[in-house]
Amino acid sequence: MKVVVAYSGGLDTSVIVKWVKEKYNAEVIGFCADVGQEEELNGVEAKAIRTGASKCYVEDLTEELTRDFIFPMMQANAIYENTYLLGTSIARPLIGKRLIEIARAEGADAICHGATGKGNDQIRFELTAYAFEPNIKVIAPWREWDFKGRMDLIEYARKNDIPVTSTAAKPYSMDRNLLHISFEGGILEDPWNACPDDVAVMTKPLSEAADEPEDVIITFDKGVPVKINGEAFSPANIMRKLNALGKKHAVGRVDIVENRFVGMKSRGVYETPGGTILHHAHRGLESITMDREVMHLRDSLIPRYADMVYNGFWYAPEREMLQAAITESQKFVTGEVRVKLFKGACHVTGRRSEYSLYDEAVASFEDAEAYNHKDAEGFIKLNALRLRVLARSKQKRY
């Protein structure tokens, strides 16, 4: 039997390589997707082989992740439960797709992931896998083995000489990519416990934020960021540049309790510096370039779109249909936005576009020719007609 394991080099997947090899008497092939983990990937291939894998693919997917997943999602202004910018969620469909592609190339019998039976990632990985390979066998060790929690995994790793970074003192579950990093588990499982300042990677604690504000200009083309302060970058480097700026000013840190798809509530601390900046800047440009009714219609669909991403339905036809509408809505979202970063906040301070719908002559209080104030009387009376009829009727409310 041959199994391709979604491998990160962390506690769970390090244990999984050895466990799957022994449990299924299988050849194990690792696949580690570089989606922006940076230093976490140092030595990951050698570690997988040392743990028992016959080989390990390590592939840089950062440009594809940003171009084909993060940016289309951010065109939709997708936020789950009005707080979460979907950092972990958006990387899973790409990893799952590549996992299946490698399984096909290797002639593997099964794929394996390290998502727990309580979480959302098991759903995201498996919905993606089945969308591409309907009959693929999926091995999910957290739904099979006898380990009760991460303390058991730490002990198993110690007994089997598997190097891991998690400890009993700091057993956090961390997931990082170009868009964000998440922290869950450990003392964070009590929602009353404050998150310690040392649980910070992509943002500085607010107490360490820069003491001087900084202006940043972001250029968009059809809703996609292409330049920062006039300099063009690739999609992945746009994220890296904005992440660095956001970190400096402690922008993008949230502490939330969210509703998982499986039904339970979960507490997480997320850092999304570049994504937070992009979200505010994109909204700022849309405010002058997007028609009111188009914006309101698109905004009414944001919760549905965010649910699709969060719940793992990236490759579902409803998400693809909605994405086509979102792409259409972005045709004229081209221009520049200036934001000010300071002490954890990102404020839009300017926006301009050749496609702007903002007409200063119409909006000005000083120009009497572009807008006739008297026209408002008929507009108001027409909108008030049903209210006036109601007030005169036996259904009178007051």
C-alpha atoms as one frame of an Amber mdcrd trajectory, in Angstrom:
protein
   0.000   0.000   0.000   1.210   3.506  -0.826  -0.036   6.568   1.067   0.618
  10.253   0.432   0.578  12.208   3.689  -0.071  15.955   3.907   3.039  16.685
   5.956   3.944  19.876   7.791   6.744  18.723  10.061   4.700  19.629  13.128
   3.713  17.400  16.014   0.676  15.703  14.480   2.061  14.871  11.046   5.468
  13.859  12.407   3.748  11.204  14.487   1.406  10.290  11.614   4.211   9.296
   9.213   5.466   6.605  11.583   1.976   5.579  12.727   0.639   5.115   9.166
   3.737   3.188   8.124   3.285   0.744  11.005  -0.527   0.594  11.074  -1.013
  -0.007   7.334   2.377  -1.577   6.543   2.541   1.124   3.919   5.080   3.078
   1.964   4.616   6.671   3.045   5.299   9.652   0.809   5.225  13.084   2.344
   3.930  16.225   0.694   4.739  19.548   2.302   3.195  22.588   0.659   5.178
  25.787   1.045   2.342  28.264   1.470   4.433  30.802   3.340   5.594  29.047
   6.512   9.118  30.442   6.003  11.576  29.118   8.610   9.251  26.272   9.560
  10.250  24.408   6.382  13.951  24.249   7.132  14.980  20.589   7.087  11.416
  19.344   6.664  12.280  16.877   3.885  15.086  15.277   5.885  12.846  15.133
   8.939  10.091  13.307   7.040  12.543  10.722   5.715  14.120  10.274   9.147
  10.657   9.623  10.565   9.913   6.933   7.990   8.827   8.482   4.683  10.388
   7.097   1.505  10.421  10.557  -0.029   8.905  13.971   0.614   7.753  16.561
  -1.895   8.348  20.143  -0.758   6.796  22.577  -3.212   6.578  26.354  -3.278
   2.899  27.180  -3.835   3.013  30.753  -2.537   2.368  32.483  -5.860  -0.490
  30.150  -6.773  -1.999  30.480  -3.306  -1.978  34.260  -3.475  -2.995  34.688
  -7.111  -5.690  32.010  -7.389  -7.045  31.763  -3.857  -6.269  34.705  -1.538
  -6.849  37.518  -4.018 -10.126  36.153  -5.478 -11.396  35.650  -1.923 -10.387
  39.190  -0.966 -12.192  40.571  -4.020 -15.286  39.228  -2.291 -14.355  40.945
   1.015 -15.026  37.584   2.625 -15.058  37.578   6.435 -16.426  34.677   8.457
 -18.711  35.781  11.291 -17.659  39.410  10.726 -14.214  38.784  12.224 -12.158
  35.989  10.666 -10.362  36.659   7.369 -10.273  32.917   6.587  -6.495  32.528
   6.666  -6.349  28.802   7.377  -9.458  28.009   5.343  -8.210  29.409   2.047
  -4.975  27.367   1.911  -6.687  23.979   2.341  -8.255  23.639  -1.128  -4.900
  24.268  -2.793  -3.085  21.769  -0.559  -5.848  19.208  -1.076  -5.748  19.619
  -4.854  -1.984  19.137  -4.979  -2.227  16.158  -2.617  -4.480  14.405  -5.115
  -2.217  15.323  -8.032   0.781  13.757  -6.270  -1.238  10.672  -5.326  -2.114
  10.219  -9.003   1.486  10.703 -10.111   2.774   8.225  -7.515   0.052   5.661
  -8.092  -0.890   5.900  -4.414  -3.766   3.965  -2.891  -4.707   6.607  -0.340
  -4.089  10.075   0.994  -3.739  11.009   4.651  -4.114  14.246   6.612  -3.489
  15.256  10.210  -6.697  17.173  10.837  -8.534  16.254  14.011 -12.014  14.758
  14.143 -13.220  17.902  15.892 -12.026  20.465  13.408 -12.881  22.038  10.080
  -9.754  21.023   8.175 -10.768  17.377   7.860 -13.823  18.566   5.939 -11.885
  21.004   3.766  -9.247  18.449   2.773 -11.708  15.661   2.104 -14.290  17.707
   0.191 -11.451  18.873  -2.052 -10.108  15.337  -2.476 -13.490  13.913  -3.416
 -14.146  16.786  -5.821 -11.108  15.648  -7.838 -11.000  11.902  -7.096 -14.428
  10.566  -6.046 -13.166   7.093  -5.027  -9.942   8.034  -3.235  -9.311   6.358
   0.140  -8.777   8.896   2.908  -6.891   8.020   6.096  -7.607  10.356   9.009
  -5.573   9.097  12.005  -7.307  11.365  14.530 -10.493   9.432  13.753  -8.739
   6.073  14.109  -5.977   5.957  16.698  -6.226   5.711  20.486  -4.357   8.906
  21.335  -6.600  11.224  23.348  -4.822  14.496  22.754  -1.557  16.243  21.976
   0.020  15.270  25.283  -0.221  11.652  24.121   1.409  12.601  20.826   4.245
  14.373  22.588   4.902  11.240  24.649   4.724   9.007  21.543   7.190  11.273
  19.760   9.561  11.146  22.735   9.477   7.345  22.893  10.058   7.024  19.150
  12.762   9.687  18.886  10.617  11.934  16.684  11.803  15.560  16.926   8.965
  18.015  17.628   8.752  21.596  18.901   5.541  21.276  20.958   5.951  20.863
  24.696   3.656  20.267  27.632   4.149  23.918  28.638   3.258  25.339  25.199
   1.164  22.787  23.333  -0.270  25.325  20.900  -1.540  24.246  17.538  -0.181
  26.711  14.977  -0.926  27.036  11.289   0.863  29.616   9.168   0.703  30.728
   5.561   1.157  33.964   3.608  -2.198  35.280   4.776  -2.085  34.515   8.492
  -1.034  32.435  11.457  -3.454  30.811  13.894  -2.950  29.767  17.493  -5.260
  27.284  19.197  -5.117  24.853  22.102  -3.281  24.959  25.407  -4.311  27.779
  27.734  -6.244  29.355  24.849  -8.919  26.697  25.234 -10.284  28.674  28.188
 -11.859  31.737  26.517 -11.347  33.771  29.703  -7.566  33.374  29.607  -5.809
  36.309  27.982  -3.482  35.342  25.172   0.150  35.837  26.296   2.206  38.452
  24.434   4.777  35.830  23.475   2.141  34.122  21.323   2.958  36.434  18.429
   4.726  35.777  15.139   3.294  37.853  12.289   2.372  40.882  14.394   4.102
  42.648  17.216   2.288  43.028  20.544   0.536  46.394  20.653   2.967  47.562
  23.344   5.835  47.099  20.859   4.189  48.757  17.836   6.014  51.597  16.090
   5.564  54.981  17.737   5.168  56.866  14.448   2.294  56.338  11.965   3.068
  55.279   8.405   1.222  56.020   5.164   1.052  53.273   2.550  -0.388  53.571
  -0.977  -1.787  50.398  -2.572  -2.601  50.216  -6.283  -5.350  47.867  -7.459
  -6.200  46.573 -10.924  -9.748  45.147 -11.149  -9.809  44.523  -7.419  -6.371
  42.870  -7.306  -3.418  44.615  -5.592  -0.471  45.119  -7.932   1.726  47.852
  -6.409   2.770  49.175  -3.013   3.942  52.783  -2.854   4.250  52.771  -6.649
   6.444  49.663  -6.834   5.160  46.530  -8.566   5.437  43.159  -6.821   4.377
  39.610  -7.601   1.212  38.451  -5.780   3.141  36.558  -3.080   5.541  39.447
  -2.567   2.609  41.854  -2.228   1.571  39.760   0.771   5.101  39.591   2.170
   5.566  43.358   1.898   2.214  44.149   3.534   2.785  41.525   6.227   6.041
  43.236   7.169   4.358  46.651   7.321   1.454  45.283   9.324   3.755  43.525
  11.763   5.664  46.732  12.432   2.438  48.499  13.413   0.743  45.548  15.206
  -2.063  45.459  12.639  -4.265  42.419  12.145  -4.448  40.530  15.448  -7.825
  39.140  16.526  -8.918  36.946  19.426 -12.217  35.223  18.662 -14.559  32.392
  19.495 -15.970  31.024  16.245 -18.552  28.439  15.263 -16.971  25.437  13.598
 -18.799  23.625  10.807 -18.953  20.449  12.928 -21.054  22.299  15.514 -18.787
  23.314  18.381 -17.388  26.688  19.341 -13.625  27.170  19.200 -11.346  29.902
  20.503  -8.498  31.049  18.289  -6.004  33.892  18.084  -5.243  34.929  14.504
  -2.689  37.309  13.041  -3.498  38.586   9.539  -1.446  41.771   9.023  -1.274
  42.074   5.229  -4.774  40.719   4.737  -6.215  43.261   7.154  -4.538  46.116
   5.291  -5.762  44.805   1.939  -9.304  44.376   3.210  -9.575  47.996   4.353
  -7.843  49.352   1.251 -10.005  47.307  -1.125 -13.154  48.486   0.618 -11.914
  52.046   0.339 -11.446  51.804  -3.432 -14.784  50.075  -3.932 -16.483  52.986
  -2.170 -15.744  55.281  -5.128 -15.763  52.816  -8.036 -18.611  50.376  -7.370
 -22.252  51.104  -8.138 -24.439  51.234  -5.044 -26.803  48.421  -5.983 -23.984
  46.183  -7.198 -22.160  46.739  -3.918 -25.233  46.082  -1.802 -26.044  42.906
  -3.737 -22.459  41.644  -3.489 -22.330  42.499   0.225 -25.526  40.552   0.847
 -23.728  37.478  -0.512 -20.573  37.855   1.603 -21.832  35.660   4.479 -22.719
  32.860   2.036 -19.391  33.134   0.248 -17.468  33.172   3.548 -19.370  30.090
   4.705 -18.428  28.284   1.491 -14.737  28.982   2.048 -14.850  28.231   5.768
 -16.776  24.990   5.317 -14.553  23.653   2.542 -16.703  24.155  -0.550 -14.116
  26.031  -2.637 -14.528  23.625  -5.552 -18.309  23.472  -5.295 -20.313  24.849
  -8.244 -22.086  27.437  -6.085 -18.762  29.030  -5.061 -17.547  29.057  -8.660
 -20.795  30.634  -9.839 -20.613  33.298  -7.157 -16.947  33.951  -7.946 -17.913
  34.757 -11.545 -20.323  37.409 -10.274 -17.673  38.821  -7.948 -15.144  39.009
 -10.790 -17.715  40.926 -12.827 -18.274  43.342  -9.929 -14.545  44.177  -9.875
 -14.227  45.395 -13.499 -13.723  49.014 -12.467 -12.151  48.581  -9.016  -8.918
  50.060 -10.293  -6.989  52.883  -8.676  -5.055  53.812  -5.558  -5.836  53.839
  -1.863  -3.807  55.463   0.894  -3.947  53.931   4.360  -2.395  55.041   7.630
  -1.007  52.330   9.920  -0.644  53.131  13.598  -0.834  51.208  16.870  -2.830
  48.247  15.629  -5.156  50.263  13.377  -5.456  50.666   9.614  -7.307  53.789
   8.469  -8.181  54.694   4.874  -7.147  58.323   4.346  -7.447  58.687   0.569
  -8.736  56.981  -2.560  -8.621  57.875  -6.266  -9.505  56.206  -9.557 -10.003
  57.059 -13.206 -13.281  55.122 -12.888 -14.500  57.006  -9.831 -18.257  57.458
  -9.494 -17.717  60.179  -6.936 -18.720  63.499  -8.510 -17.493  66.396  -6.440
 -19.818  68.798  -8.211 -22.853  66.704  -7.263 -21.683  66.000  -3.720 -20.570
  69.573  -2.914 -22.679  71.808  -0.682 -21.412  74.787  -2.658 -22.533  73.903
  -6.223 -26.228  74.633  -6.799 -26.265  73.811 -10.525 -25.230  70.146 -10.551
 -27.957  69.129  -8.113 -31.357  70.759  -7.675 -32.371  70.555  -4.015 -36.037
  70.979  -4.964 -35.988  67.585  -6.722 -35.707  65.913  -3.343 -39.270  66.897
  -2.382 -40.926  64.688  -5.003 -38.492  61.856  -4.279 -39.376  61.926  -0.593
 -43.132  62.131  -1.197 -43.085  59.158  -3.545 -41.175  57.082  -1.009 -43.494
  58.266   1.759 -46.724  57.444  -0.121 -47.322  54.045   1.481 -46.429  55.420
   4.915 -48.925  58.275   4.498 -51.667  55.875   3.369 -50.949  53.684   6.389
 -51.114  56.663   8.715 -54.552  57.595   7.366 -55.962  54.079   7.547 -57.517
  52.065  10.366 -54.153  50.372  10.720 -52.792  53.636  12.121 -49.931  52.820
  14.476 -50.054  55.845  16.710
